[in-house]
Amino acid sequence: DWAAAAPLARPFMPEGLDLYGRRATSINFASLYPAGQDKGFLRNLNARAKFGFDRASYMGLVFDAVDTDITVDRGMLTLAPFSTKVNNGTAGFAGKIDFNAEPPVLQTPGPMQIAKDVQINPETTAKLLQYVNPIFANVTLISGEANFDCEKMVIPLAKGEPNAIEVAGTLAINNINIRGTGLLGQILSISPAAARGAYLTVHPTAFTVKDSVMRYKDKMQIDFGEYPFDFTGAINIETLALGNYTVTTPYTTDFKPVRSSQAAGVKRVALPIRGTLGNPKLDTDRFLQQQALGGLLDRLLK
């Protein structure tokens, strides 16, 4: 009964993962370690068991039933691959935990597709997506389908170990319907009229998280309707600081809007995004000044 067994299972699970349901199983285990050294139990553990649940929740993701196998060999736990329904999409996972490491971490054994067409919501956005782009901060309503191909993932099992998190993969999100304040509202205020109220698309974006810093391999392109906004820079997921973070708007240097299909090789206006992830602000002063100057020059020429 996971309601009763959860306290015993905490050392094996990431913080915030909740499991529900019952399973009948047998667990065979043995561990030889010096008396009085409690950590020695896991570090010398050999075990074999079935692992399953009826439902699980983690950062706004709700998993359907899972049944798989767990083996432990001298402190190295292996979770066999599984696939299940998650938020109207599918998710797959497999993992290893080395209890000889300090701190112990859950990590993937190799490249895999973790999420396919998984519906996002405000909770997943607040706990996950805002750390890959500040437009997802302060969101009040959001829907869309996320896909995530993972190259590497390392999640610490102990609290207070953000530097131990490592992620490398490619994220894409389709059919985003979003409402919110802050940076999103500021960007919408300078979007071409046709893009306001349009659905958003996050193009496939390769990124990494290491030493508490999220970085794109190149950029994150988000289309507001037909119009591209390209984001570059870094986000510190511990301090929430933005590092050299900018957005390239869909406007050319003479302030004409460019659609995504026309943007290749076109020089466009880039604006800095300042502040922190909790309060990101688009620096539009230079943009508005240049736009006003451009309008004045047009009038003078006419």
Sequence and secondary structure as in RCSB ss.txt:
>XXXX:A:sequence
DWAAAAPLARPFMPEGLDLYGRRATSINFASLYPAGQDKGFLRNLNARAKFGFDRASYMGLVFDAVDTDITVDRG
MLTLAPFSTKVNNGTAGFAGKIDFNAEPPVLQTPGPMQIAKDVQINPETTAKLLQYVNPIFANVTLISGEANFDC
EKMVIPLAKGEPNAIEVAGTLAINNINIRGTGLLGQILSISPAAARGAYLTVHPTAFTVKDSVMRYKDKMQIDFG
EYPFDFTGAINIETLALGNYTVTTPYTTDFKPVRSSQAAGVKRVALPIRGTLGNPKLDTDRFLQQQALGGLLDRL
LK
>XXXX:A:secstr
 HHHHHHHHGGGS TT EEE      EEEEE   TT THHHHHTEEEEEEEEESEEEETTEEE  EEEEEEEETT
EEEEEEEEEEETTEEEEEEEEEETTSSS EEE SS EEEEEEEE  HHHHHHTGGGT GGGTTEEEEEEEEEEEE
EEEEEESSTT GGG EEEEEEEEEEEEEEESTHHHHHHHTS GGGTT  EEEEEEEEEEETTEEEESS EEEEET
TEEEEEEEEEETTT BEEEEEEEEEEETT  B  GGG TT  EEEEEEEEETTEEEE  HHHHHHHHHHHHHHHH
H 
